[in-house]
Amino acid sequence: MPFNLHGLSVSNGISIGQAVVISSAALEVDHRFIEAGSEETEIRLLQEAFETARKELHNLKDNLPEDSPEEMAAFLDVHRMILEDPVLQKKPIELIKKRHYNAAWALTTELDEILLAFEEIDDPYLKERGADFRQVVERVLVALKGFNQIARIPALGQKDRHLSEVIIVAHDIAPHDMLRFKGLQFSAFVTDLGGRNSHTAIVARSLDIPAAVGVKGASQLIHQDDWLIVDGDRGIVIVDPNPVIIEEYRHRQAENLLAKNKLQLLKHTPTKTFDGVPVTLMANIELPEDAQQALESSAIGIGLFRSEFLFMNRQGELPNEEEQYRVYSNTVQVMQGLPVNIRTIDIGADKTLDGDIKALSSNISPLGLRGIRWSLSEPEIFLIQLRAILRASAHGSAQILIPMLAQAHEIHQCFELIKLAKSQLDDRAQAYNPQIKIGAMIELPAAVLVLPLFFKYFDFLSIGTNDLIQYTLGIDRSDNAVAHLYDPLHPAILKLLEQTISESRKANVPISVCGEMAGDPNVTRILLAMGLTNFSMHASQLLTVKKEILKANVTLLAQIVPRLLEAYEPADQEMLLKEILKV
């Protein structure tokens, strides 16, 4: 009999197939006391298991397929660093010596304490990193048991492979294991744990695989070979669907494919609303190689280049000026004169450094030393980046975008450092655009309330809706318990957006939205109604949003905005939102 399980949608699409349930038996260890005098033997077993797990990770990284997502190697490095930290072995060894626990018992005891500590962390990204420790410990436990981790994946016969796609169901999945599953026609996954910012969610989006995470009890309620439908669009898992439901979803799959193909026809259509308002669509990128995809997707610029990804997943020093200059200048040249907004390093909260440089960004909460606050606390690192961006501006339309500003003194410091960076390049006789444009991210409610200060100094503004929503509503967006409260359409958010867009237009300062709301077709018309004409999003979302723009009548939509901004009750707001979608 069919039944539904509900979780979080982290990667869209629909998959129909049979479940491969991965047991968490690796953590179900024997708990026994060892005999006196055998402590060193048990400690040696533990150390050998750590070494086996470390070698396995090295082998996995060395043999990653060429088409693996860039994040995969980085995740392997993170797990390897956890394994190589002697602190992880210290407490289990003490438990073996003093309490005579067997190695597996001692290790899981330490894991329980680690996970408890992570649960008490407020920062959403850091809280989810507890999963990395659990996955690393699980790998060591597998080594202690003496069999390879891949053996936990039930083998499918050739007949099964031809009959269906494989949907992985697990309590949680280490990102580096996902490529192994891909060889089993892995087409979707479902996990008990996880949030929208978890590593497995990031990999799912990179592989364009439907997924539902935070589906509580899924690994216990779903059995081996159960037929499943994973509705990644809604975060729903249908267990044991009947033929009618399967046929319905097969039809939806076909419609999705047809819709994607039709969208390609819009690539070269001018981006204008139904009533002739021109709209600019730009792309967000994390890595320089993403620029080519942005160009091919008809983006007319890079609205957000997240430069911090150049600084992450490095085992040695931070990228020097020459390395950054090459990356930025190459990206600028790929975009063939179109604007490229390079956001200065946004280390902190959900983005930390690794390896020997990890201490520079450790223990940074969302309300702590992050974004521009971090850069101003490390002026030499900031100056290196500023010089690199300035030099890249000699090759095209590079622009500087500064995150997390709220204070006048922060703005003053930024401009002093930009002035100093220019002076240093003058001394070297190195070329740059002296008129380079400088923009600011609007991510804090405080920034919205002091917009005239930003108008005075900046050439353009960009609204980062992800953080604006989080900070305004006080919502940890990776916490399943409060995920339903993370509401982009909350009346307070709509008021802040409308105020920022309206005041920027009156001040004749270009304004864009580069957060997730920009790429959500469900809110495209609302942003258009508020007067927004510059959107920046992932390249894969461009054509979907463009389709909504072409159908929208801004003149009529604008008439609904005043009523929408005064609608505080959900029922009133819902009625007006439906009215907007019809215009």
C-alpha positions as CSV (number, residue, x, y, z in Angstrom):
1,M,0.0,0.0,0.0
2,P,1.5,3.4,-1.0
3,F,2.5,5.9,1.7
4,N,4.4,9.2,1.5
5,L,7.4,10.4,3.5
6,H,8.2,14.1,3.6
7,G,11.6,15.9,3.8
8,L,13.4,18.8,2.3
9,S,13.9,19.4,-1.4
10,V,17.5,20.1,-2.2
11,S,17.8,19.1,-5.8
12,N,14.9,19.1,-8.3
13,G,13.7,16.4,-10.6
14,I,11.8,13.1,-10.4
15,S,13.2,9.6,-10.1
16,I,11.4,6.3,-10.2
17,G,13.2,3.2,-9.2
18,Q,14.0,0.5,-6.6
19,A,15.5,1.2,-3.2
20,V,19.0,0.2,-2.2
21,V,18.9,0.6,1.6
22,I,22.3,1.2,3.1
23,S,22.3,0.0,6.7
24,S,24.0,2.0,9.4
25,A,25.2,-1.2,10.9
26,A,28.7,0.1,10.9
27,L,27.8,2.1,14.0
28,E,26.1,-0.9,15.7
29,V,29.3,-2.2,17.3
30,D,30.0,-4.8,19.9
31,H,30.4,-3.3,23.4
32,R,32.8,-5.4,25.4
33,F,35.6,-5.1,28.0
34,I,39.0,-6.3,26.9
35,E,41.3,-8.3,29.2
36,A,44.0,-6.6,31.2
37,G,47.3,-6.7,29.3
38,S,45.7,-6.5,25.8
39,E,45.3,-2.8,25.7
40,E,48.3,-2.2,23.4
41,T,46.9,-4.8,21.0
42,E,43.6,-3.1,20.9
43,I,45.2,0.3,20.4
44,R,47.2,-1.1,17.5
45,L,44.0,-2.4,15.9
46,L,42.5,1.1,16.3
47,Q,45.5,2.8,14.7
48,E,45.7,0.3,11.9
49,A,42.0,0.9,11.2
50,F,42.7,4.7,11.0
51,E,45.6,4.0,8.6
52,T,43.4,1.8,6.4
53,A,40.7,4.4,6.2
54,R,43.2,7.1,5.4
55,K,44.7,5.0,2.5
56,E,41.2,4.3,1.2
57,L,40.5,8.0,1.1
58,H,43.7,8.7,-0.8
59,N,42.9,5.9,-3.3
60,L,39.4,7.3,-3.8
61,K,40.8,10.8,-4.5
62,D,43.5,9.4,-6.9
63,N,40.9,7.5,-8.8
64,L,38.1,10.0,-9.1
65,P,36.6,10.1,-12.6
66,E,37.4,13.1,-14.7
67,D,33.8,14.2,-14.7
68,S,33.6,14.3,-10.9
69,P,32.3,17.5,-9.4
70,E,35.0,19.8,-8.1
71,E,33.5,19.6,-4.6
72,M,34.2,15.8,-4.5
73,A,38.0,16.1,-4.1
74,A,37.5,18.8,-1.5
75,F,35.2,16.7,0.6
76,L,37.7,13.8,0.5
77,D,40.4,16.2,1.7
78,V,38.2,17.3,4.6
79,H,37.6,13.7,5.7
80,R,41.3,12.9,5.3
81,M,42.2,15.9,7.6
82,I,39.8,14.7,10.2
83,L,41.3,11.3,10.1
84,E,44.9,12.7,10.4
85,D,44.0,14.8,13.4
86,P,45.6,12.9,16.4
87,V,43.0,14.4,18.7
88,L,40.4,12.0,17.3
89,Q,42.4,9.0,18.4
90,K,43.4,10.5,21.8
91,K,40.2,10.0,23.7
92,P,39.5,6.4,22.4
93,I,43.0,5.4,23.3
94,E,42.5,6.7,26.8
95,L,39.2,4.7,27.1
96,I,41.0,1.6,26.0
97,K,43.7,2.1,28.6
98,K,41.7,3.3,31.5
99,R,38.2,1.7,31.1
100,H,39.3,-1.4,29.0
101,Y,36.8,-0.6,26.3
102,N,37.3,-2.5,23.0
103,A,38.4,-0.2,20.1
104,A,35.0,0.1,18.4
105,W,33.2,0.9,21.7
106,A,35.9,3.5,22.6
107,L,35.6,5.1,19.2
108,T,31.8,5.4,19.1
109,T,31.9,6.8,22.7
110,E,34.1,9.6,21.4
111,L,31.8,10.0,18.4
112,D,28.8,10.5,20.7
113,E,30.6,13.3,22.5
114,I,31.6,15.0,19.3
115,L,28.1,14.8,17.8
116,L,26.7,16.2,21.1
117,A,29.1,19.2,20.8
118,F,28.0,19.8,17.2
119,E,24.4,19.8,18.2
120,E,25.0,22.7,20.6
121,I,26.6,24.9,17.9
122,D,24.3,27.7,16.7
123,D,26.0,28.2,13.3
124,P,23.9,26.2,10.7
125,Y,26.8,25.2,8.5
126,L,29.1,24.2,11.4
127,K,26.3,22.2,13.0
128,E,26.0,20.1,9.8
129,R,29.7,19.4,9.8
130,G,29.1,16.9,12.6
131,A,28.0,14.5,9.8
132,D,31.5,14.6,8.5
133,F,32.9,13.3,11.7
134,R,30.3,10.6,11.9
135,Q,31.1,9.5,8.3
136,V,34.8,9.4,9.1
137,V,34.3,7.4,12.2
138,E,32.0,5.0,10.3
139,R,34.8,4.4,7.8
140,V,37.2,3.5,10.6
141,L,34.7,1.2,12.1
142,V,34.3,-0.5,8.8
143,A,38.0,-1.0,8.7
144,L,38.0,-2.4,12.2
145,K,35.4,-5.0,11.1
146,G,37.8,-5.9,8.3
147,F,35.7,-5.3,5.2
148,N,35.5,-2.6,2.6
149,Q,32.8,0.0,3.0
150,I,31.5,-0.6,-0.5
151,A,30.5,-4.1,0.7
152,R,27.7,-2.5,2.7
153,I,25.9,-1.7,-0.6
154,P,23.7,-4.6,-1.6
155,A,24.6,-5.8,-5.1
156,L,22.0,-5.7,-7.8
157,G,21.7,-8.4,-10.4
158,Q,22.0,-7.5,-14.1
159,K,18.3,-8.1,-14.5
160,D,17.5,-5.5,-11.9
161,R,19.9,-3.1,-13.5
162,H,17.9,-3.2,-16.7
163,L,14.5,-3.0,-15.0
164,S,15.0,0.1,-13.0
165,E,17.1,2.9,-11.8
166,V,18.7,2.8,-8.3
167,I,17.6,5.0,-5.5
168,I,19.9,5.1,-2.5
169,V,18.3,5.2,0.9
170,A,20.4,5.8,4.0
171,H,20.6,7.4,7.4
172,D,23.2,9.7,5.8
173,I,25.6,9.5,2.9
174,A,29.3,10.5,2.8
175,P,29.7,12.6,-0.4
176,H,32.7,10.6,-1.5
177,D,30.5,7.4,-1.5
178,M,28.1,8.9,-4.0
179,L,30.3,8.3,-7.0
180,R,30.5,4.6,-6.1
181,F,26.7,4.5,-6.2
182,K,26.6,6.2,-9.5
183,G,28.0,3.0,-11.1
184,L,24.8,1.3,-10.0
185,Q,22.7,3.7,-12.1
186,F,22.3,5.8,-9.0
187,S,19.6,8.3,-10.0
188,A,18.4,9.7,-6.6
189,F,18.9,9.5,-2.9
190,V,16.9,9.8,0.3
191,T,18.4,10.4,3.7
192,D,17.1,10.6,7.3
193,L,19.5,13.4,8.0
194,G,20.7,16.5,6.2
195,G,19.8,20.1,5.4
196,R,19.8,22.3,2.3
197,N,23.5,23.2,3.0
198,S,24.8,19.7,3.8
199,H,27.6,18.3,1.7
200,T,25.4,15.6,0.3
201,A,22.9,18.2,-0.8
202,I,25.7,20.2,-2.5
203,V,26.9,17.1,-4.4
204,A,23.4,16.2,-5.4
205,R,23.0,19.6,-7.0
206,S,26.4,19.3,-8.7
207,L,25.4,16.0,-10.2
208,D,21.9,17.2,-11.0
209,I,20.4,14.3,-9.1
210,P,16.9,14.4,-7.5
211,A,17.1,14.2,-3.7
212,A,15.2,14.5,-0.5
213,V,17.0,14.9,2.8
214,G,15.8,15.2,6.3
215,V,13.2,12.4,5.6
216,K,13.0,11.2,9.2
217,G,12.8,7.4,9.5
218,A,13.3,6.8,5.8
219,S,16.0,4.2,6.3
220,Q,13.8,2.2,8.7
221,L,10.5,2.5,6.9
222,I,11.8,1.7,3.4
223,H,12.9,-1.8,2.7
224,Q,15.3,-3.3,0.2
225,D,14.0,-3.3,-3.4
226,D,10.9,-1.2,-2.5
227,W,9.7,0.7,-5.5
228,L,10.0,4.5,-4.8
229,I,9.3,7.8,-6.4
230,V,11.5,10.6,-5.3
231,D,9.8,13.9,-6.1
232,G,12.8,16.2,-5.7
233,D,10.7,19.3,-6.5
234,R,8.7,18.9,-3.3
235,G,11.0,16.7,-1.1
236,I,8.4,13.9,-1.2
237,V,9.2,10.2,-1.3
238,I,6.3,7.8,-2.3
239,V,6.9,4.3,-1.1
240,D,5.3,1.3,-3.0
241,P,3.4,3.5,-5.5
242,N,0.6,1.8,-7.4
243,P,0.8,1.6,-11.3
244,V,-1.5,4.7,-11.6
245,I,0.8,6.9,-9.5
246,I,3.9,5.6,-11.4
247,E,2.3,6.4,-14.7
248,E,1.4,9.9,-13.5
249,Y,5.0,10.5,-12.5
250,R,6.3,9.0,-15.7
251,H,4.2,11.5,-17.5
252,R,5.6,14.3,-15.3
253,Q,9.2,13.1,-16.2
254,A,8.4,13.3,-19.9
255,E,6.8,16.8,-19.4
256,N,9.9,18.0,-17.5
257,L,12.2,16.8,-20.3
258,L,10.0,18.4,-23.0
259,A,9.8,21.7,-21.0
260,K,13.6,21.7,-20.7
261,N,14.0,21.3,-24.5
262,K,11.4,24.0,-25.2
263,L,13.3,26.4,-22.9
264,Q,16.3,26.2,-25.2
265,L,14.3,28.0,-27.8
266,L,14.3,31.1,-25.6
267,K,18.1,31.5,-25.5
268,H,18.3,34.2,-28.2
269,T,14.9,35.9,-27.5
270,P,15.3,39.4,-26.2
271,T,14.6,39.5,-22.4
272,K,11.6,41.9,-22.2
273,T,8.4,41.7,-20.2
274,F,5.1,41.4,-22.1
275,D,4.7,45.1,-21.9
276,G,8.2,45.8,-23.2
277,V,10.3,46.4,-20.0
278,P,13.9,45.2,-20.7
279,V,15.3,42.9,-18.0
280,T,19.0,42.0,-17.4
281,L,19.7,38.3,-16.6
282,M,23.2,37.6,-15.2
283,A,24.8,34.4,-13.7
284,N,26.2,33.5,-10.4
285,I,29.4,31.4,-10.5
286,E,31.7,29.8,-8.0
287,L,34.6,28.8,-10.2
288,P,36.2,30.4,-13.3
289,E,35.2,27.5,-15.5
290,D,31.6,28.3,-14.8
291,A,31.9,31.5,-16.9
292,Q,31.7,29.6,-20.2
293,Q,28.5,27.9,-19.1
294,A,27.1,31.3,-18.1
295,L,27.9,32.7,-21.5
296,E,26.3,29.7,-23.3
297,S,23.2,30.1,-21.2
298,S,22.7,33.6,-22.6
299,A,23.7,35.4,-19.4
300,I,24.8,39.0,-20.2
301,G,27.4,39.1,-17.4
302,I,28.4,37.6,-14.0
303,G,26.3,39.2,-11.3
304,L,28.1,37.3,-8.6
305,F,31.5,35.6,-8.7
306,R,31.9,34.0,-5.3
307,S,35.7,34.4,-5.0
308,E,35.9,32.6,-1.6
309,F,35.8,29.3,-3.4
310,L,39.4,30.0,-4.6
311,F,40.5,30.2,-1.0
312,M,38.8,27.0,0.2
313,N,39.9,23.4,0.1
314,R,43.6,24.3,0.1
315,Q,46.1,22.4,2.2
316,G,48.9,25.1,1.9
317,E,48.9,28.8,1.6
318,L,46.1,31.1,0.4
319,P,46.1,31.9,-3.3
320,N,48.7,34.6,-4.0
321,E,48.1,37.7,-6.1
322,E,49.3,36.2,-9.4
323,E,47.1,33.1,-9.0
324,Q,44.1,35.3,-8.3
325,Y,44.9,37.7,-11.1
326,R,45.1,34.8,-13.6
327,V,41.7,33.4,-12.5
328,Y,39.9,36.8,-12.5
329,S,41.4,38.0,-15.7
330,N,40.7,34.7,-17.5
331,T,37.0,34.9,-16.3
332,V,36.8,38.6,-17.5
333,Q,38.2,37.7,-20.9
334,V,35.8,34.7,-21.3
335,M,32.9,37.1,-20.7
336,Q,34.0,39.2,-23.7
337,G,33.5,42.6,-22.2
338,L,30.3,41.8,-20.2
339,P,30.4,42.9,-16.6
340,V,31.9,40.5,-14.0
341,N,31.1,41.4,-10.4
342,I,33.8,39.8,-8.2
343,R,32.7,39.5,-4.6
344,T,35.5,39.9,-2.2
345,I,36.2,36.9,0.0
346,D,33.2,36.0,2.1
347,I,34.8,33.7,4.6
348,G,32.8,32.8,7.7
349,A,29.6,31.0,8.8
350,D,28.9,28.5,6.0
351,K,32.3,29.0,4.3
352,T,35.5,28.2,6.1
353,L,39.2,27.7,5.2
354,D,40.9,24.3,5.4
355,G,44.3,22.8,6.2
356,D,47.1,24.9,7.6
357,I,45.1,28.1,7.0
358,K,41.9,26.9,8.8
359,A,42.7,28.9,11.9
360,L,42.1,32.1,9.9
361,S,38.3,31.3,9.7
362,S,37.6,28.8,12.5
363,N,34.7,29.2,14.9
364,I,33.1,32.0,12.9
365,S,29.3,32.3,13.5
366,P,26.9,34.0,11.2
367,L,26.8,36.9,13.6
368,G,30.6,37.0,14.0
369,L,33.7,38.0,12.0
370,R,32.5,37.1,8.5
371,G,32.3,38.7,5.1
372,I,33.9,42.2,5.0
373,R,34.5,42.0,8.8
374,W,36.9,39.1,8.2
375,S,38.6,40.9,5.3
376,L,39.1,44.1,7.3
377,S,40.6,42.0,10.1
378,E,43.1,40.5,7.6
379,P,44.1,43.7,5.6
380,E,47.1,42.1,3.9
381,I,45.0,39.3,2.5
382,F,42.3,41.8,1.5
383,L,44.9,44.0,-0.3
384,I,46.2,41.0,-2.3
385,Q,42.8,40.3,-3.5
386,L,42.0,43.9,-4.3
387,R,45.2,44.3,-6.4
388,A,44.4,41.1,-8.3
389,I,40.8,42.3,-9.1
390,L,42.1,45.7,-10.1
391,R,44.7,44.2,-12.4
392,A,42.0,42.0,-14.0
393,S,39.9,45.1,-14.7
394,A,42.5,46.1,-17.4
395,H,41.3,43.1,-19.5
396,G,37.5,43.8,-19.4
397,S,34.6,44.9,-17.2
398,A,35.7,43.6,-13.8
399,Q,33.9,45.2,-10.8
400,I,34.3,44.9,-7.1
401,L,31.4,43.7,-4.9
402,I,31.8,43.9,-1.1
403,P,29.7,41.6,1.2
404,M,28.1,42.1,4.6
405,L,28.5,45.8,5.0
406,A,26.4,47.7,7.6
407,Q,28.7,50.3,9.2
408,A,30.0,53.6,7.9
409,H,33.5,52.9,9.2
410,E,33.6,49.6,7.3
411,I,32.8,51.5,4.1
412,H,35.4,54.1,4.8
413,Q,38.0,51.4,5.5
414,C,37.2,49.5,2.3
415,F,37.7,52.6,0.2
416,E,40.9,53.5,1.9
417,L,42.3,50.0,1.2
418,I,41.1,50.2,-2.4
419,K,42.9,53.5,-2.7
420,L,46.0,51.9,-1.2
421,A,45.8,49.0,-3.6
422,K,45.6,51.3,-6.6
423,S,48.6,53.3,-5.3
424,Q,50.6,50.1,-4.9
425,L,49.8,49.1,-8.5
426,D,50.8,52.6,-9.6
427,D,54.2,52.2,-7.9
428,R,54.7,48.9,-9.9
429,A,53.4,50.5,-13.1
430,Q,50.8,47.8,-13.5
431,A,47.7,48.5,-15.5
432,Y,44.2,48.6,-14.1
433,N,40.9,50.5,-14.7
434,P,41.1,53.6,-12.5
435,Q,37.3,54.0,-12.9
436,I,36.5,50.5,-11.8
437,K,33.0,50.2,-10.4
438,I,32.5,49.3,-6.7
439,G,29.3,47.7,-5.4
440,A,27.9,46.5,-2.1
441,M,25.8,43.5,-1.0
442,I,22.6,44.4,0.9
443,E,22.3,41.4,3.2
444,L,21.5,42.9,6.6
445,P,18.3,44.7,7.7
446,A,20.6,47.4,9.0
447,A,21.9,48.1,5.5
448,V,18.4,48.6,4.2
449,L,17.7,51.1,6.9
450,V,20.7,53.2,6.0
451,L,20.5,53.0,2.2
452,P,21.4,56.7,1.7
453,L,24.9,55.9,3.1
454,F,25.3,53.2,0.4
455,F,24.1,55.5,-2.3
456,K,26.8,58.0,-1.4
457,Y,29.7,55.6,-1.9
458,F,28.7,52.8,-4.3
459,D,28.2,52.5,-8.0
460,F,25.7,49.6,-7.7
461,L,24.0,47.4,-5.1
462,S,23.1,43.7,-5.0
463,I,20.6,42.2,-2.6
464,G,21.7,38.8,-1.1
465,T,18.3,37.4,-0.2
466,N,19.6,34.2,1.5
467,D,21.2,36.1,4.3
468,L,18.7,38.9,4.3
469,I,15.9,36.4,5.0
470,Q,18.0,34.5,7.6
471,Y,19.0,37.6,9.6
472,T,15.6,39.3,9.4
473,L,13.6,36.3,10.5
474,G,16.2,34.8,12.9
475,I,16.0,31.4,11.1
476,D,18.7,28.8,10.9
477,R,18.0,27.7,7.3
478,S,19.8,24.4,7.6
479,D,17.9,23.3,10.7
480,N,15.0,21.0,9.8
481,A,13.1,21.9,12.9
482,V,12.6,25.5,11.8
483,A,13.0,25.1,8.0
484,H,9.3,25.7,7.5
485,L,9.7,29.2,9.0
486,Y,12.3,30.2,6.4
487,D,9.9,32.3,4.3
488,P,11.1,34.4,1.4
489,L,7.6,35.8,1.1
490,H,7.2,36.9,4.7
491,P,5.7,40.4,4.8
492,A,8.9,41.8,6.5
493,I,11.1,40.4,3.7
494,L,8.8,41.8,1.0
495,K,8.9,45.3,2.6
496,L,12.7,45.2,2.8
497,L,13.0,44.2,-0.8
498,E,10.5,46.8,-2.0
499,Q,12.2,49.5,0.0
500,T,15.7,48.7,-1.3
501,I,14.6,48.4,-4.9
502,S,12.4,51.5,-4.8
503,E,14.9,53.8,-3.1
504,S,17.8,52.6,-5.3
505,R,15.8,53.4,-8.4
506,K,14.9,56.9,-7.1
507,A,18.6,57.5,-6.3
508,N,19.5,56.2,-9.8
509,V,21.8,53.5,-8.4
510,P,21.7,50.2,-10.2
511,I,20.2,47.4,-8.1
512,S,20.1,43.7,-8.6
513,V,19.1,40.5,-6.7
514,C,21.7,37.7,-6.6
515,G,20.3,35.4,-3.9
516,E,18.2,32.3,-4.4
517,M,15.0,34.4,-4.9
518,A,16.4,35.7,-8.2
519,G,16.4,32.2,-9.6
520,D,13.0,31.2,-8.2
521,P,10.4,31.5,-11.0
522,N,7.6,31.6,-8.3
523,V,8.8,35.0,-7.2
524,T,9.9,36.5,-10.5
525,R,6.7,38.5,-11.0
526,I,6.8,39.8,-7.5
527,L,10.3,41.2,-8.0
528,L,9.3,42.6,-11.4
529,A,6.3,44.2,-9.8
530,M,8.6,45.9,-7.3
531,G,10.6,47.4,-10.2
532,L,13.5,45.0,-10.3
533,T,15.1,44.7,-13.8
534,N,18.4,43.0,-12.9
535,F,18.5,39.4,-11.8
536,S,21.5,37.1,-11.1
537,M,21.2,33.4,-10.6
538,H,22.8,30.0,-11.4
539,A,23.1,29.5,-15.1
540,S,20.7,26.5,-15.0
541,Q,17.9,28.7,-13.8
542,L,18.2,31.5,-16.4
543,L,15.8,30.2,-19.0
544,T,13.1,29.2,-16.5
545,V,13.1,32.7,-15.1
546,K,13.3,34.2,-18.6
547,K,10.1,32.4,-19.5
548,E,8.3,34.1,-16.6
549,I,9.6,37.5,-17.5
550,L,8.4,37.2,-21.1
551,K,4.8,36.5,-19.9
552,A,4.7,39.3,-17.2
553,N,3.0,42.6,-17.5
554,V,4.8,44.9,-15.2
555,T,2.3,47.8,-15.6
556,L,-0.5,45.6,-14.2
557,L,1.7,43.9,-11.6
558,A,2.9,47.2,-10.1
559,Q,-0.7,48.0,-9.2
560,I,-0.9,45.0,-6.9
561,V,2.3,45.8,-4.9
562,P,0.8,48.4,-2.5
563,R,-1.9,45.9,-1.4
564,L,0.6,43.1,-1.1
565,L,2.9,45.1,1.2
566,E,-0.1,45.8,3.5
567,A,-1.1,42.1,3.6
568,Y,0.0,40.6,6.9
569,E,-2.4,37.7,7.2
570,P,-1.5,34.6,5.3
571,A,-4.9,34.3,3.7
572,D,-4.8,37.9,2.4
573,Q,-1.3,37.5,1.1
574,E,-2.1,34.2,-0.6
575,M,-5.0,35.8,-2.5
576,L,-2.8,38.6,-3.8
577,L,0.0,36.2,-4.7
578,K,-2.4,34.2,-6.8
579,E,-3.6,37.5,-8.5
580,I,0.1,38.3,-9.3
581,L,0.6,34.9,-10.9
582,K,-2.3,35.5,-13.2
583,V,-1.0,38.9,-14.5
